[in-house]
Amino acid sequence: MTWTAPEVTRPSGDTAADERTLLPSLLAWHRSTFLHKLAGLTGEQLATASVPPSNMTLLGLIRHLAKVERFWFRLRYAAQDIEPLYDPALGKDHDFEVLDAAKAEEAYDILLEEIRLAGEAAAEGSLDDTFDLGGNPFSLRMLYLHMIGEYARHNGHADLIRERVDGRTGA
């Protein structure tokens, strides 16, 4: 049986909550919006490039977002002693370049796990907590804002790629 990305339900979230509730809630909405844009597609469809010469695919975005979830929340913010998701020696765009459609389900599951672990890493943190980023302090607040922007940008990419793959738009 051919694997297809599952349907997801996007959380409605609270639009008038305090900042500590609102920022993770908005990030959760963007994360689920990304997953929603994948729903119903096979590994082959997820590995389909958008428009030549771009090599951007939905599978590449899945791998990229898993990488940045791990990098920002677990490696940077929580300073966990773990390896990067992809070997940096393979190049900074390795996540976009290795597109084995047969491994789409595995990549999807890795993204879900990295999202879960990112949530755990930041769950008890204060928005004012900081970590070092190139000699400058970077707050958990800024990390949430950065990741919301990361997902918003890639949700736009996902819209265009999805339209190219099967004609579905929006949502």
Z-matrix of the N, CA and C atoms (Angstrom, degrees):
N
C 1 1.452
C 2 1.533 1 109.72
N 3 1.296 2 116.82 1 136.57
C 4 1.456 3 122.05 2 -179.44
C 5 1.524 4 110.21 3 -80.45
N 6 1.328 5 115.14 4 128.49
C 7 1.461 6 120.08 5 177.74
C 8 1.520 7 109.92 6 -71.87
N 9 1.328 8 116.49 7 140.76
C 10 1.467 9 121.90 8 171.08
C 11 1.515 10 107.80 9 -130.50
N 12 1.306 11 115.30 10 148.10
C 13 1.463 12 120.84 11 178.46
C 14 1.526 13 108.89 12 -61.30
N 15 1.329 14 117.16 13 133.23
C 16 1.462 15 120.33 14 -176.04
C 17 1.522 16 113.74 15 -74.30
N 18 1.316 17 114.56 16 159.50
C 19 1.464 18 120.82 17 171.56
C 20 1.529 19 108.66 18 -68.42
N 21 1.305 20 116.51 19 149.17
C 22 1.470 21 121.13 20 177.21
C 23 1.523 22 109.03 21 -131.89
N 24 1.299 23 115.14 22 155.41
C 25 1.462 24 121.50 23 174.95
C 26 1.516 25 107.55 24 -107.56
N 27 1.305 26 115.47 25 125.45
C 28 1.458 27 118.97 26 179.27
C 29 1.521 28 109.68 27 -83.73
N 30 1.344 29 116.57 28 135.06
C 31 1.469 30 119.57 29 177.53
C 32 1.522 31 109.92 30 -69.66
N 33 1.315 32 115.81 31 147.23
C 34 1.469 33 118.90 32 179.04
C 35 1.522 34 110.96 33 -78.44
N 36 1.328 35 117.40 34 -35.52
C 37 1.463 36 120.45 35 178.47
C 38 1.514 37 112.77 36 71.69
N 39 1.310 38 114.25 37 166.13
C 40 1.455 39 122.34 38 179.48
C 41 1.523 40 107.61 39 -103.52
N 42 1.303 41 117.37 40 121.89
C 43 1.468 42 120.74 41 -176.63
C 44 1.531 43 113.55 42 -92.25
N 45 1.326 44 116.74 43 2.83
C 46 1.462 45 119.49 44 178.74
C 47 1.524 46 111.33 45 -133.82
N 48 1.328 47 117.20 46 25.14
C 49 1.464 48 122.20 47 -177.76
C 50 1.519 49 110.87 48 -78.79
N 51 1.318 50 115.28 49 170.91
C 52 1.458 51 120.22 50 172.05
C 53 1.526 52 108.01 51 -67.23
N 54 1.306 53 115.83 52 161.86
C 55 1.464 54 121.69 53 -174.11
C 56 1.531 55 112.61 54 -59.52
N 57 1.328 56 118.65 55 -36.67
C 58 1.472 57 121.55 56 -177.68
C 59 1.528 58 111.16 57 -68.43
N 60 1.319 59 116.72 58 -26.06
C 61 1.463 60 121.71 59 175.66
C 62 1.526 61 110.10 60 -88.06
N 63 1.311 62 116.58 61 -41.66
C 64 1.459 63 122.05 62 -173.22
C 65 1.530 64 113.49 63 -66.10
N 66 1.320 65 117.79 64 -44.77
C 67 1.471 66 119.55 65 -175.69
C 68 1.536 67 112.35 66 -64.45
N 69 1.343 68 120.01 67 -50.66
C 70 1.474 69 118.12 68 175.89
C 71 1.529 70 112.91 69 -62.73
N 72 1.326 71 116.74 70 -32.61
C 73 1.463 72 120.70 71 178.94
C 74 1.529 73 111.15 72 -66.18
N 75 1.318 74 117.03 73 -43.34
C 76 1.462 75 120.54 74 178.85
C 77 1.527 76 110.64 75 -67.06
N 78 1.331 77 117.25 76 -39.09
C 79 1.459 78 119.95 77 176.12
C 80 1.530 79 110.33 78 -63.12
N 81 1.321 80 117.39 79 -41.49
C 82 1.474 81 120.99 80 177.89
C 83 1.525 82 110.41 81 -60.83
N 84 1.313 83 116.98 82 -38.82
C 85 1.468 84 120.41 83 178.80
C 86 1.531 85 110.31 84 -64.64
N 87 1.328 86 116.72 85 -44.67
C 88 1.472 87 119.96 86 178.97
C 89 1.527 88 111.51 87 -65.11
N 90 1.327 89 116.57 88 -39.55
C 91 1.465 90 119.68 89 177.21
C 92 1.523 91 110.49 90 -60.76
N 93 1.321 92 116.45 91 -47.34
C 94 1.466 93 119.49 92 -178.24
C 95 1.527 94 111.23 93 -69.74
N 96 1.311 95 117.69 94 -30.00
C 97 1.460 96 120.92 95 175.23
C 98 1.528 97 109.64 96 -63.71
N 99 1.316 98 116.68 97 -42.75
C 100 1.467 99 119.64 98 176.96
C 101 1.529 100 110.15 99 -59.86
N 102 1.324 101 116.79 100 -48.78
C 103 1.465 102 120.53 101 -179.78
C 104 1.533 103 111.01 102 -61.99
N 105 1.323 104 116.80 103 -35.81
C 106 1.466 105 121.71 104 177.96
C 107 1.535 106 110.89 105 -61.05
N 108 1.317 107 116.16 106 -36.39
C 109 1.469 108 120.77 107 -178.94
C 110 1.526 109 112.33 108 -70.51
N 111 1.325 110 117.22 109 -14.90
C 112 1.466 111 122.08 110 179.54
C 113 1.525 112 112.52 111 -93.88
N 114 1.321 113 116.10 112 -17.86
C 115 1.471 114 121.88 113 -170.34
C 116 1.520 115 112.50 114 -54.58
N 117 1.332 116 115.12 115 131.90
C 118 1.451 117 121.59 116 175.96
C 119 1.513 118 115.48 117 87.46
N 120 1.327 119 117.53 118 -4.39
C 121 1.465 120 120.13 119 -179.13
C 122 1.522 121 111.06 120 -92.98
N 123 1.315 122 115.75 121 145.13
C 124 1.464 123 122.42 122 176.75
C 125 1.521 124 109.81 123 -82.83
N 126 1.319 125 115.07 124 170.11
C 127 1.460 126 119.80 125 175.38
C 128 1.511 127 111.89 126 -58.15
N 129 1.324 128 116.72 127 -41.11
C 130 1.476 129 120.61 128 178.48
C 131 1.530 130 110.64 129 -61.27
N 132 1.318 131 116.76 130 -43.67
C 133 1.464 132 119.71 131 179.58
C 134 1.526 133 111.04 132 -66.66
N 135 1.333 134 116.88 133 -39.02
C 136 1.467 135 120.34 134 179.09
C 137 1.529 136 111.36 135 -64.64
N 138 1.328 137 116.79 136 -27.48
C 139 1.465 138 121.58 137 -179.00
C 140 1.529 139 112.93 138 -90.83
N 141 1.329 140 117.76 139 3.86
C 142 1.459 141 121.87 140 -179.31
C 143 1.525 142 110.30 141 -78.43
N 144 1.326 143 116.39 142 126.44
C 145 1.469 144 121.33 143 179.49
C 146 1.527 145 110.36 144 -68.67
N 147 1.312 146 114.17 145 150.88
C 148 1.465 147 120.32 146 -176.72
C 149 1.522 148 111.91 147 -70.12
N 150 1.293 149 116.56 148 -79.11
C 151 1.461 150 121.76 149 -178.11
C 152 1.520 151 108.22 150 -140.63
N 153 1.336 152 118.03 151 120.89
C 154 1.463 153 120.21 152 179.22
C 155 1.535 154 109.72 153 -57.17
N 156 1.292 155 119.32 154 141.83
C 157 1.457 156 127.42 155 11.42
C 158 1.538 157 114.02 156 -90.49
N 159 1.310 158 118.75 157 4.19
C 160 1.461 159 120.52 158 -179.80
C 161 1.527 160 110.69 159 -63.75
N 162 1.333 161 115.06 160 140.04
C 163 1.461 162 119.70 161 175.19
C 164 1.529 163 110.92 162 -102.28
N 165 1.332 164 116.86 163 13.66
C 166 1.451 165 120.32 164 -177.49
C 167 1.525 166 110.44 165 -70.44
N 168 1.327 167 114.27 166 130.38
C 169 1.460 168 122.34 167 178.68
C 170 1.519 169 108.79 168 -134.00
N 171 1.315 170 115.88 169 164.82
C 172 1.456 171 119.90 170 174.73
C 173 1.527 172 110.47 171 -66.31
N 174 1.324 173 117.38 172 -36.94
C 175 1.459 174 120.32 173 177.02
C 176 1.526 175 110.46 174 -63.93
N 177 1.312 176 117.47 175 -40.70
C 178 1.456 177 120.70 176 175.85
C 179 1.521 178 111.43 177 -61.68
N 180 1.330 179 116.56 178 -40.05
C 181 1.470 180 119.84 179 177.45
C 182 1.526 181 111.33 180 -65.95
N 183 1.322 182 117.56 181 -38.62
C 184 1.467 183 120.93 182 176.77
C 185 1.534 184 108.86 183 -58.36
N 186 1.316 185 116.22 184 -50.28
C 187 1.466 186 121.28 185 -178.88
C 188 1.531 187 111.20 186 -63.62
N 189 1.325 188 116.40 187 -41.36
C 190 1.464 189 120.94 188 179.94
C 191 1.531 190 111.10 189 -63.41
N 192 1.318 191 116.88 190 -46.51
C 193 1.461 192 119.14 191 -177.65
C 194 1.526 193 111.64 192 -67.40
N 195 1.317 194 117.85 193 -33.94
C 196 1.469 195 120.00 194 173.79
C 197 1.527 196 109.70 195 -61.98
N 198 1.332 197 115.83 196 -42.54
C 199 1.464 198 120.79 197 179.39
C 200 1.522 199 111.33 198 -61.64
N 201 1.326 200 117.21 199 -46.09
C 202 1.468 201 118.73 200 -176.84
C 203 1.526 202 111.55 201 -73.10
N 204 1.329 203 118.94 202 -31.74
C 205 1.472 204 120.55 203 173.63
C 206 1.529 205 109.25 204 -57.78
N 207 1.333 206 116.52 205 -49.67
C 208 1.468 207 120.62 206 -179.29
C 209 1.513 208 111.04 207 -64.23
N 210 1.342 209 115.88 208 -46.68
C 211 1.457 210 120.22 209 -176.57
C 212 1.521 211 111.83 210 -59.47
N 213 1.315 212 118.00 211 -52.86
C 214 1.461 213 121.03 212 -172.64
C 215 1.521 214 113.42 213 -75.73
N 216 1.309 215 117.70 214 -47.03
C 217 1.460 216 118.74 215 -174.60
C 218 1.528 217 113.34 216 -83.19
N 219 1.310 218 117.21 217 -42.30
C 220 1.460 219 118.98 218 -172.82
C 221 1.519 220 113.15 219 -93.95
N 222 1.323 221 117.68 220 -46.26
C 223 1.462 222 119.91 221 -179.18
C 224 1.525 223 111.82 222 -76.62
N 225 1.320 224 116.80 223 -46.96
C 226 1.472 225 119.94 224 -177.28
C 227 1.528 226 112.40 225 -82.44
N 228 1.328 227 116.99 226 -64.87
C 229 1.462 228 119.78 227 -173.19
C 230 1.533 229 112.32 228 -64.57
N 231 1.323 230 118.13 229 -54.53
C 232 1.465 231 121.44 230 -175.00
C 233 1.533 232 112.50 231 -85.21
N 234 1.321 233 117.69 232 -8.16
C 235 1.471 234 123.12 233 179.25
C 236 1.533 235 111.62 234 51.28
N 237 1.335 236 115.39 235 41.42
C 238 1.460 237 119.61 236 178.18
C 239 1.526 238 109.70 237 -72.92
N 240 1.298 239 115.72 238 144.06
C 241 1.459 240 121.78 239 -179.36
C 242 1.526 241 108.74 240 -86.12
N 243 1.329 242 115.53 241 75.98
C 244 1.459 243 122.64 242 -179.47
C 245 1.526 244 108.42 243 -132.77
N 246 1.303 245 114.93 244 160.54
C 247 1.466 246 120.76 245 178.14
C 248 1.520 247 110.21 246 -80.06
N 249 1.338 248 117.37 247 154.31
C 250 1.465 249 118.94 248 170.14
C 251 1.532 250 108.94 249 -60.11
N 252 1.302 251 117.30 250 156.78
C 253 1.461 252 121.09 251 -178.77
C 254 1.530 253 111.45 252 -63.25
N 255 1.339 254 116.74 253 -38.19
C 256 1.461 255 121.88 254 178.55
C 257 1.514 256 108.24 255 -124.58
N 258 1.309 257 116.56 256 142.14
C 259 1.447 258 122.88 257 -178.60
C 260 1.532 259 109.87 258 -61.23
N 261 1.345 260 117.94 259 117.87
C 262 1.473 261 120.14 260 179.73
C 263 1.527 262 113.23 261 -57.78
N 264 1.330 263 117.72 262 -25.12
C 265 1.466 264 120.78 263 179.42
C 266 1.523 265 111.96 264 -66.31
N 267 1.342 266 117.06 265 -17.97
C 268 1.463 267 121.05 266 179.12
C 269 1.527 268 112.41 267 -81.96
N 270 1.328 269 116.54 268 -3.85
C 271 1.465 270 121.24 269 178.73
C 272 1.514 271 111.71 270 108.78
N 273 1.318 272 115.34 271 150.26
C 274 1.467 273 120.00 272 -175.54
C 275 1.524 274 113.00 273 -68.25
N 276 1.313 275 118.34 274 -19.81
C 277 1.460 276 121.55 275 -179.62
C 278 1.530 277 112.97 276 -106.80
N 279 1.328 278 116.93 277 18.72
C 280 1.457 279 121.21 278 -179.32
C 281 1.535 280 111.30 279 -55.30
N 282 1.314 281 116.33 280 -35.98
C 283 1.473 282 120.52 281 -179.67
C 284 1.527 283 111.43 282 -62.18
N 285 1.305 284 118.43 283 -30.24
C 286 1.465 285 122.24 284 178.92
C 287 1.530 286 112.60 285 -86.68
N 288 1.320 287 116.66 286 -19.99
C 289 1.462 288 120.08 287 -169.60
C 290 1.523 289 115.21 288 -96.60
N 291 1.314 290 118.24 289 -21.51
C 292 1.463 291 121.63 290 -179.37
C 293 1.516 292 108.00 291 -100.91
N 294 1.323 293 115.63 292 104.71
C 295 1.467 294 120.18 293 -169.59
C 296 1.521 295 111.59 294 -126.58
N 297 1.303 296 116.30 295 71.37
C 298 1.451 297 121.36 296 177.76
C 299 1.530 298 108.01 297 -86.01
N 300 1.320 299 116.64 298 105.96
C 301 1.465 300 121.61 299 -177.76
C 302 1.521 301 111.78 300 -56.89
N 303 1.331 302 117.44 301 -29.57
C 304 1.461 303 121.13 302 179.63
C 305 1.527 304 111.89 303 -68.69
N 306 1.339 305 116.77 304 -15.72
C 307 1.463 306 120.74 305 179.75
C 308 1.527 307 112.54 306 -106.04
N 309 1.320 308 116.99 307 15.83
C 310 1.467 309 120.81 308 -178.52
C 311 1.527 310 111.71 309 -62.73
N 312 1.323 311 116.93 310 -43.03
C 313 1.469 312 119.23 311 179.58
C 314 1.527 313 110.69 312 -62.45
N 315 1.324 314 116.49 313 -42.06
C 316 1.469 315 120.74 314 177.89
C 317 1.530 316 110.66 315 -61.46
N 318 1.333 317 117.16 316 -44.42
C 319 1.465 318 121.01 317 178.97
C 320 1.525 319 110.72 318 -62.47
N 321 1.323 320 116.58 319 -41.36
C 322 1.471 321 122.01 320 178.60
C 323 1.527 322 109.68 321 -61.81
N 324 1.323 323 116.70 322 -45.81
C 325 1.471 324 120.72 323 179.62
C 326 1.526 325 111.52 324 -64.42
N 327 1.319 326 117.01 325 -37.45
C 328 1.468 327 120.34 326 177.07
C 329 1.520 328 109.81 327 -63.22
N 330 1.330 329 117.68 328 -42.61
C 331 1.465 330 119.95 329 177.30
C 332 1.522 331 110.44 330 -59.53
N 333 1.322 332 117.43 331 -47.53
C 334 1.471 333 119.88 332 179.44
C 335 1.526 334 111.20 333 -58.43
N 336 1.317 335 116.34 334 -41.70
C 337 1.465 336 120.22 335 -179.96
C 338 1.525 337 111.34 336 -67.30
N 339 1.323 338 117.56 337 -41.11
C 340 1.466 339 120.23 338 178.35
C 341 1.531 340 111.09 339 -65.36
N 342 1.328 341 117.39 340 -36.48
C 343 1.468 342 120.46 341 175.55
C 344 1.523 343 109.66 342 -62.83
N 345 1.323 344 116.64 343 -45.22
C 346 1.465 345 120.79 344 -179.70
C 347 1.528 346 110.66 345 -61.82
N 348 1.326 347 116.68 346 -46.88
C 349 1.460 348 120.81 347 -178.63
C 350 1.532 349 111.91 348 -68.02
N 351 1.319 350 117.11 349 -33.54
C 352 1.470 351 120.53 350 175.59
C 353 1.520 352 109.88 351 -63.27
N 354 1.321 353 115.84 352 -43.10
C 355 1.463 354 120.11 353 177.75
C 356 1.514 355 111.74 354 -60.44
N 357 1.324 356 116.86 355 -42.30
C 358 1.464 357 120.81 356 177.58
C 359 1.521 358 110.93 357 -63.47
N 360 1.323 359 116.95 358 -41.51
C 361 1.464 360 121.28 359 -177.50
C 362 1.523 361 112.16 360 -62.48
N 363 1.327 362 116.69 361 -33.39
C 364 1.468 363 120.45 362 -175.10
C 365 1.528 364 113.83 363 -103.64
N 366 1.311 365 117.51 364 -5.23
C 367 1.468 366 121.43 365 -170.84
C 368 1.519 367 114.42 366 -55.26
N 369 1.295 368 117.78 367 -42.67
C 370 1.468 369 120.94 368 -175.74
C 371 1.522 370 113.15 369 -99.14
N 372 1.322 371 116.63 370 2.29
C 373 1.452 372 120.12 371 -175.94
C 374 1.516 373 113.51 372 -76.27
N 375 1.313 374 114.42 373 154.69
C 376 1.457 375 122.08 374 172.34
C 377 1.518 376 107.97 375 -88.34
N 378 1.321 377 116.91 376 144.55
C 379 1.459 378 119.65 377 176.89
C 380 1.522 379 111.84 378 -60.75
N 381 1.326 380 116.35 379 -20.00
C 382 1.459 381 121.23 380 179.69
C 383 1.526 382 113.33 381 -88.78
N 384 1.342 383 118.39 382 -5.52
C 385 1.458 384 121.36 383 174.48
C 386 1.527 385 108.54 384 -58.28
N 387 1.322 386 116.30 385 142.66
C 388 1.461 387 119.81 386 178.47
C 389 1.521 388 110.94 387 -128.97
N 390 1.316 389 113.99 388 159.31
C 391 1.456 390 122.58 389 171.57
C 392 1.515 391 106.05 390 -137.06
N 393 1.321 392 115.78 391 163.16
C 394 1.453 393 120.93 392 -177.60
C 395 1.530 394 110.67 393 -82.74
N 396 1.312 395 115.91 394 131.08
C 397 1.455 396 121.32 395 175.05
C 398 1.526 397 107.32 396 -130.86
N 399 1.302 398 115.73 397 95.99
C 400 1.465 399 120.79 398 179.83
C 401 1.511 400 113.68 399 61.81
N 402 1.325 401 116.67 400 37.24
C 403 1.459 402 121.21 401 179.57
C 404 1.518 403 114.51 402 86.63
N 405 1.307 404 116.81 403 2.58
C 406 1.466 405 121.12 404 178.65
C 407 1.524 406 110.25 405 -120.54
N 408 1.346 407 116.67 406 146.08
C 409 1.461 408 118.38 407 176.78
C 410 1.529 409 110.39 408 -72.89
N 411 1.318 410 115.82 409 142.38
C 412 1.468 411 123.18 410 179.60
C 413 1.524 412 105.15 411 -131.81
N 414 1.312 413 117.71 412 120.62
C 415 1.459 414 120.66 413 -174.02
C 416 1.527 415 112.02 414 -88.30
N 417 1.329 416 115.16 415 159.83
C 418 1.459 417 119.82 416 173.47
C 419 1.527 418 109.71 417 -60.38
N 420 1.314 419 117.83 418 -35.32
C 421 1.474 420 121.79 419 176.42
C 422 1.532 421 109.66 420 -57.78
N 423 1.337 422 116.41 421 -49.09
C 424 1.457 423 120.50 422 -179.71
C 425 1.520 424 110.98 423 -66.10
N 426 1.326 425 116.87 424 -33.90
C 427 1.459 426 120.61 425 177.23
C 428 1.528 427 110.55 426 -61.98
N 429 1.332 428 117.59 427 -45.47
C 430 1.470 429 119.66 428 176.40
C 431 1.527 430 110.96 429 -60.18
N 432 1.326 431 116.62 430 -45.16
C 433 1.467 432 119.66 431 -179.90
C 434 1.528 433 110.78 432 -62.87
N 435 1.322 434 116.69 433 -40.51
C 436 1.464 435 120.74 434 178.42
C 437 1.532 436 110.45 435 -62.06
N 438 1.320 437 117.06 436 -45.54
C 439 1.466 438 120.44 437 -177.29
C 440 1.530 439 111.60 438 -70.54
N 441 1.316 440 117.89 439 -34.15
C 442 1.471 441 120.49 440 174.57
C 443 1.531 442 109.02 441 -61.38
N 444 1.333 443 116.50 442 -44.04
C 445 1.460 444 120.42 443 177.30
C 446 1.519 445 112.28 444 -65.07
N 447 1.326 446 116.71 445 -39.19
C 448 1.473 447 121.73 446 178.66
C 449 1.529 448 109.92 447 -59.51
N 450 1.323 449 116.26 448 -49.22
C 451 1.464 450 119.98 449 -179.70
C 452 1.526 451 111.47 450 -68.56
N 453 1.323 452 117.90 451 -39.37
C 454 1.467 453 119.97 452 179.73
C 455 1.532 454 110.28 453 -60.12
N 456 1.327 455 116.26 454 -44.08
C 457 1.469 456 120.99 455 179.28
C 458 1.532 457 110.17 456 -62.88
N 459 1.325 458 116.35 457 -47.20
C 460 1.459 459 119.19 458 -177.22
C 461 1.525 460 112.73 459 -74.78
N 462 1.317 461 118.02 460 -23.10
C 463 1.466 462 119.71 461 172.31
C 464 1.523 463 110.09 462 -65.70
N 465 1.315 464 116.95 463 -35.87
C 466 1.464 465 120.35 464 174.97
C 467 1.520 466 111.14 465 -65.31
N 468 1.347 467 116.17 466 -43.39
C 469 1.466 468 119.41 467 175.48
C 470 1.524 469 110.15 468 -59.71
N 471 1.331 470 115.80 469 -44.84
C 472 1.469 471 120.23 470 -177.92
C 473 1.527 472 111.22 471 -61.12
N 474 1.330 473 117.36 472 -37.17
C 475 1.474 474 120.64 473 176.57
C 476 1.529 475 110.85 474 -57.32
N 477 1.315 476 115.74 475 -48.66
C 478 1.463 477 120.27 476 -177.12
C 479 1.528 478 112.12 477 -67.38
N 480 1.336 479 115.63 478 -41.87
C 481 1.468 480 118.71 479 179.38
C 482 1.524 481 109.98 480 -66.21
N 483 1.324 482 117.28 481 -43.67
C 484 1.470 483 120.25 482 -179.31
C 485 1.528 484 110.17 483 -60.73
N 486 1.307 485 117.22 484 -41.50
C 487 1.463 486 119.73 485 178.34
C 488 1.527 487 110.37 486 -61.03
N 489 1.319 488 116.68 487 -39.36
C 490 1.464 489 121.02 488 179.00
C 491 1.534 490 111.67 489 -66.99
N 492 1.339 491 116.42 490 -36.24
C 493 1.458 492 121.60 491 -176.64
C 494 1.521 493 112.07 492 -72.38
N 495 1.343 494 117.06 493 -49.46
C 496 1.477 495 118.34 494 -174.01
C 497 1.529 496 114.78 495 -140.90
N 498 1.329 497 116.83 496 9.12
C 499 1.458 498 119.51 497 175.93
C 500 1.516 499 114.99 498 86.39
N 501 1.328 500 118.01 499 -9.16
C 502 1.475 501 120.18 500 -178.84
C 503 1.516 502 109.71 501 -72.86
N 504 1.310 503 116.11 502 136.12
C 505 1.454 504 121.49 503 -179.42
C 506 1.529 505 110.48 504 -128.28
N 507 1.320 506 113.68 505 160.59
C 508 1.462 507 120.18 506 174.01
C 509 1.499 508 114.33 507 68.16
N 510 1.309 509 113.01 508 -158.17
C 511 1.475 510 123.61 509 -179.70
C 512 1.481 511 109.67 510 69.33
